[in-house]
């Protein structure tokens, strides 16, 4: 494919959520996104939970942030996770 594989390792990036920074850790194994974990955030817990459960598996499945949709009702939290993951993956290039 056109997408070059990511370099294996664990990377951390920060995106902006509604209430503050969202710190995201991305683990790359075998050149692919293996895991995405939110380390720190200040969002409303219920809203963030919705964003996290929708966006995190989608990033792993999409092997990146491209084409991953934000969660309805949790757009800013979703964008914070996506931006954090994106920043982390930029280091894995």
Secondary structure, DSSP 4 states (H G I P E B T S, - for coil): --SPPPPSEEEEEEEE-SSSEEEEEEEEETTEEEEEEEEE--S-HHHHHHHHHHHHHHHHHHTSSTTPPPPTT-HHHHHHHHHHHHHHHHTT-
